[in-house]
Amino acid sequence: MEFADIRPLSLIIFLPALGAIIIALLRRPDVRTIRWIAAGFTFASFVLAAIAYGLFDRSADAGIQFVEKYSWISQINVHYYLGADGLNLPMVLLTSFLGFIAVLISWKVTLRPKEYFAYLLILETSILGVFLSLDFLLFFLFWEIELIPMYFLISRWGYGRKDYSAMKYLIYTIFGSAMMLAGILLLYFKASPVLPAGASAFDMIALRDAGLNADLIPFLSVAFALLLVGFAVKLPVVPFHTWLPDAHTDAPTAVSVMLAGSLLKMGGYGMIRACVSIFPGVAKDFAPVIIVFAVIGVLYGAAITLRQTDLKRLIAYSSVSHMGYVLLGIFALGHLSLTGATLQMFAHGIITGLLFAMCGLVYEKVHTRHIPSLGGLARNMPVIVVVFTVAGLASLGLPGTAGFAAEFLTFLGAFRSTAVEGIRIYTIVGLLGVVLTAGYILWMIEKVFYREPKAEYEHAKDADLVEKLSTFSLVVAIMVVGIYPRVLTDVISVGTDTVARLVP
């Protein structure tokens, strides 16, 4: 029996959900049992994702692999359609890995652990479903399911203004989802007449291969804009970003890891899979304006980060800046820039996931994230300071780390792109964000760990065994991708080459 015969993509998606159901059905379980069930099912999903990644055919004409396609709603030609290619498989590997790490980070959660871990596993399933769905309606369904666990995880297990932050996240995301649904339906009604007989207008691959253009289909630009807004809210793109710092600041540590590591990538992935792949001509027309927003995001996010005094809020605003790099790479519309943008999404996921994990550890040990109140922690937390420093240096793009490989490919690809007039100027301006990133990262590390030690932190403890396991795993991933980026780019380029060849 071959690997594809076991329906690996469905297993990858639904194993965490199965774990959540088992946890929910347990009667009076102890915390230890809940933890191990959550760890077991998320690790199994990660192992299957790693096997699928290893077996992926990297030849240029391989197309969509491990396909699962069944009729679902026959009246409107909707399918349960899953498939993997160079665009989504790295994101699936990232999400399944971070899902397992998030469980380890949550090892000490004792407040209603049954509900907490069930929501956390449902969150992972919903994100995996978004990445692997190739039917627009199925894609949208998983996109919406993610709202439920995120809302409750922030509002029940968060900190500070958790109810406000959860509701703000909900409102912004529902707004983006409404725009996206309108775009999907408009595309469905307008594209159906021009598709080959039997093809579904919800089928992302059929839409991509149909060669749609605005001359043949009225309102195609409107559908593009509606989808773009929906994805821009999630990425997020300035000015749709204001939900992100609040959600990160008040979310539990593991939820911040999943939010920064995987959930934001839904926006960037959606732009490549839908906006650029299905509407390449329209994307080229809109690209000059979108790239302006990308550069604004890079500079604004980095500049506002310099003014933050909360450790998590600082990292949250840095994500706004780094997602600007992703937007720049996507709408430079070149093969190399698209590869760099996708690699940047993966690199940002493991780097910022680690940064939020370390913020959580600092808060757990000293009970504050207020940067002016911290100082001299390196003496009592040697492991935490070393791992935090590695994550920070990777974030600012130190050579040998995943951050450098991703940023280098993104900026080089954008600079060399011929699809957008004036792209070189925008790229050079965007490079200023790297300088600002170095400033706030080095200032943060110096202020938190290397100034005069404070008496109130004299007895602060270092990371324990489980905390070392989760954080060291992310460090290894950062270094492997940084030293040998081909472990990802050989797969990514298979998908981005297909997209780049569509751009006129």
N, C-alpha and C positions, 0 to 999 in steps of 0.2 A: 504494500500500500504506500502510495506517495504522500508527501507532506500535505499537498493541496487537498487530498481526499478527506482529511479530517476537518475541513472548513476552518483553517487556522485564523482567518480574520474575524469570524464570528466569535471564536473562542477568546481571542485577544480582547475583543470589545466586552464580552459579557461575563468573563470569569470574575472580574471585580464586582459586577452586579450580583452574580451568584453568591459570592462571599457576603455581600451586604444582605441578601435575603436570608442566608443561613444565620447570620448574626441577629437579624431582626426576629427570627423565629425561635431563637434560644430562650428558654425560660430560666430566669435568674442566673445568667452566666456570670462567672468571675471575670475580672478585667484581663487576667492573663490569657484565658481562652479566647476572648474577643481579639486581643492583640495578635495572637498567633494565627487565627483564622484570616484576619485582614492581611497579615504579612504573607501568609501562604498563597492566597489567591492573587494578590498583586505581584508576587514574585513569579508565579506560574504564567501570568500574562506577559511579564517582561521576558521570561525565557522563550516563550513562543514568538514574541516580537523579534528577539535576537536571532532565533533560528530562521524566521522569515527573511530577516535582513541578510543573513549569511547565504541563504539560498537564492536570493534575488538575482535574476539574470541581468548583468550589467551591459549587455550588448545594445547598440544604439537603436535597433529595431525591435526590442523586446516587447514594448507596449505595456498594457496593463496586465498585472500578474496576480495569481491566487484569486481569480475572479469568482465571486458568488453572486449569481443573478437569478432572481425568481420573481414571477409576477406577484404583485402585492395588491394594488387597487386597480383591477383591470379596466374599470369604467373610464378612467382617465389615464391609463397606460403608465402607472407608477410601479416601480420595481424596488424590491429589496436588492440593492446593487452595491456590492462592496468590491474594491480592487485596490491594488498597491502599485505604486510607481515611484520614480525618483523624487517626486514632490512630497508625497505624504508618508512614505515609509520611514525616513529619518524623524519626522514628527511623532510617529507612532512609537518608535524606539525611545525617543525622549520622554514622551508622556508616560509610558509604562515603567520606565526607569524611575522617573520622579514620583510616580504613584507609590512605588515600593519604598522609596526614600521618605516620602511624606508619612507613611505608616511608622517607620522607625523614629522619625522626628516626633511623632505623637505618642511615643511609648509611655510617657508619664501623664497622659491625659486621664483624669479620674472623674471628671464631671460628666455624668451621663455618657459613659464610654460606648454603650451599645448604639445609641443614636448617632453619636459623633462618628464612629468608624463606618457605620452604614452610609451616612451622608457622604463621607470622604470617598468611599468606594463607588458610589453612584456618580459622583463628580468625575472620577476617572473614566468610567464607562461612557459618560456623555461626551467627553472631550475626544476619546478614542473613536467614538462613532462619527463625530464631525470629520475627523481626518480621513477615515476610511470610506465614507459614503460617497458614491458617485451618482446618486440620484438626488436631485435638488430637494425634493420633498422630504426624503429620509434625512438628508443633510440638515434641513431646517428643523426637523423634529428633534434630532440630537442637540442641535444648537439651543433649542428652547428648554430641553430637559436640564441642561446645565444650570439654569437660573435657580431652580428649586434648592439643590444642595448648597449652592454658594450663598444664597440668602440666609438659610438657617445656620450654616456654619459661622457666618460673620455675626449674625444677630444674637445667637445663643452662646457661642464660645469665644466671642471677640472681646475687645477691650475698649475703654473710653466711650466715644459716641458710636457704639456698635450698631444700634438701631438706625441711627441717621445714615451711617455709611452703607449699611445693608440696603436700605430703602433707596439711597441715591444710586447705588450700583444697579438695583432692579429697574429704576426708572430709565436710566441711560440705556441699559441693555434692551429693554422693551422698545424704546424708541428706535434703536438700531435694528432690532428684529422686525419692527413694523415696516421700516424702509426696505429691508431685505425681502420680506414677503411680497411687498408691492412690486419690487423688481422681478422676483421669480415669476409671479403671476403675469405681469406684463410681457415678459419674455416668452412664457408658455403660450399665450394667446397670439402673439405676433410671429413667433418662430415656427409654430406647428405647421402652417401651410407650406413652408419652404423646405421642410425636412423630408428625407426619403420616406417612402411608404413604410409604415410599421415602426419608425423611429419615434421615441418619446421626446417631447420637448422638456421633460424633466431630466433627461439623460445628459450629464455634463460632458461626457466624451462624444456623444452624437452631436451636441451643440458645438463643441470645439471643432469637430471635423467637418461641420457643415459650411464653414467659411462665411459666417454671417457678416454682412456689412450694412452700413446705414443707408446706402442707396436703395437696397432691396427691401429693407424692413423699416417701416416708420417707427419712431419712438425708441430705436435701439440705444441711442445716447441717453435717453431718460432711464431705461432699464439699467444701463451701466452706472449712471449716477446714483440711482437708488441702492444698488448693491454696494457700490463703493462707500456710501455713507454708513451702511450697516456694518461693513468690515472696519471702517475708520474708527467707529466708536469703540470697537473691541481692541484695536491694535495698541493703544489709542493714538489718534492724530490730533494735534492741536487744531481747533479749540474743543474737541470732544474728550479731552483727557482728564477733566477735573474730578471724575469719579475715582480715578486710580489712586492718588495719594491717600484719600480718605479710606478706601477699601483696604489698602495695604496696611495703613497705620493701625487700624482697628481689628484686622483679621487675626486669627490664630496663626502661629508660625507656619505650620504645615500648609495651611490654606494660602498664605502668601507665597510659599514655594510653588504650589500648583498654579496660582494665579499668574505670577511672573514667569514661571518656567514653561507652562503649556498653554494656559487659557488665552494669553495675549497673542500667541502664535496662530490662533484660529483666525484672527483678523488678517495677518500677513498671508497665511496660506490661502484664505478665501480670495484675496486680491489676485494671487497668481492663478489659482485654479479656475476662478470664475471671470474676474474682470479682464485679465490680460489674455487668458487662453481662449475665451469665448468671444471677446470683443477686441481683438488686437488692433484693428484700425481705429476704433474709438479711443482705446487706451493711448495710442500714439498721439491723437489729437489733444487729449486731456493732460498728457504727461508734463508739458512745461508748467502748467499751473500746479499740479500735484507735487512736483519736485520743489517748488517754492515752499509749500507747506512742509515738506520733508526737512528742508534746511532750517526753516523756522523752528520746527520741533527739536532738531538737534541742538541748536543754539539756545533756545528758550529753556528746554529741559535741563541742559547743563548749567546755565546761568542761575536759574531759580534753585537748583540743588545747592549752590554755594551759600545760600541764605538759610538753609534748614538747620534746625537744632535737635530734631528728633531723628534718631538713627534710622528707623524704618522709613520715615518720610523722605529722608535723603536718598535712600536706595530706590524708593518709588519714583521720585522725579528723575533719577538717572535712567530708569526704564523708558520714560518718555523720550529722553534724548537718544537712547540706543535704538528705539523703534523708529526714530527718524532715519537712521542708517538703513534700516530694512526698507522703508518706504522709498528712499533714494535709489537703492539697488533694484527694487522691483520696477520702478517707472523709468529707470535708465533703459530698460527694455532690451538689454544685451544678454547674450548667453552667460558671459562671465559675471555680469552684475547680478543677474538672477540667481546664479549659483552662490555668489557671495551673500546675497540677501537671505537665502535659505540657510546657508551655513551660519550666518549671523543669528538667525532665529534659534538654531540649535545651541550655539555657543552662549547666547544670552540666557537661554533656559538653564543650562547647568551652572553658569557663573552667578547669575542673579539669584537662582535658587539657593546656591551655597551662601551668598551674602545674606539672604533673609534667614537662612538656618542659623548663621552665626549671630545675627541680630537677636534672634530668639534665645540663643544660649547666653549672650551677654545679659539680656533682660532677666532670664531665669536665675542667673548667678548673683546679680547686683540689684535687681528689681527697679531699674530705671533705664530709659533709652535717651534721656536728656543729655546731649553731648557736652554742654558746659559743666554738667555735674560729674562727668566721668573723668578718669585720668589714672595713669600708672597701673593699669590692669595687667600689663605684660608680666609683672613679677609673680603674680599668683595664677595666671592662666597661660602658660607657655604654649600649650597645644592650640588653644583657641586663637591666640594672637598670630601664630604661624599660619593657620588655616585661613583666618580672616585676611591676612596680608596677601596670601596667594590669590584668594578670590578678588581682592581689591586690585592687585597688579594685573590680573587677567582682565578685569573690567576696563582698565585704562589701556589695554592692548599691549602688554609686555610681550616681546618676541618669545616664542616657545610655549605660549598659552593659546587656548582656543580663541580668545578675544582678538589676538593679533591676526591669526589666520583669517578670521571672518572679516574683520575690518579692512585688512589689506586687499582681499579679493573684492569686497564691495566697492571700495574707493577706486581701485584699479579698473574694475569693470565699468563703473560709472564714468570714469575719466576717458576711457577708450570707446565708449558708446557713440555710435553715429546716428542713433534714432531720435535724439532730442537736441535741438539747436541750443547752444550755450551751456551744455551740460558740464563742460570743464570748469567754468566759472563757479557754478553751483557746487561742484565737488570740492573745489579748493576752499570755498567758504565753509562748507560742511566740515572740512578737516579741523577747523578751529574748535569744534566740539571735542576732539581728542585732547587738545591742550587743556580745556576747561575740566575735562574728566580727570586728567592727571592731577589738577589742582585740588578738586574736592575729595578725591580718594586719598591722596597723601595727607591732606589736612585732617581728614576724619581718623585715619589710622594713628597719626601722631597725637591727636587730641585725646582719643579714647584710651590708647595703650601706653604712650611713652612720656607723658608729662609727669609731674610730681605725684607720687602715690598718695592716695587719700585714706585716712584712718578707717573710715566706715567700710572700706572694701578689703580690709586686712585679711579677713577670713574667707574671702570668695574662693570658690572651688573651681577646678578645671573640668574639662569634659570627661564624662564617664565612658564606659566601653561601648554602649549602644550609640552614644553621640559621636564617638570617634568613628565607628563603623559607617554611619550615614554620611558624615562630612568627608572622611577620607575617600569614600567611593566617588563623590563628586570631584574631589581634587584629582583623582586618577583620570576621570573622564576629561577634565579640563586639560591635563597634560598630554594625554594620548591624542586628542584632537589637535592640540597645538603643535605637537611634534610631528604627527603624521596625519595631516588633514585629509589625505586621500581615502582614509577609512570612511569618510562621509562624501567627499566630493565626487568620487567615482560613481556613486549611486545618484547623488543629487543632479549631476550633469546630464544623466540620462533623461530626467524629467524636464530640466530647464532647456535643454537643446530642442526638445519638441516644441516648447512654448516659444522660444526665441525665433524659430523658423517660421512661426505664424505671423510675426510682426512685419508689416509691409515696409 
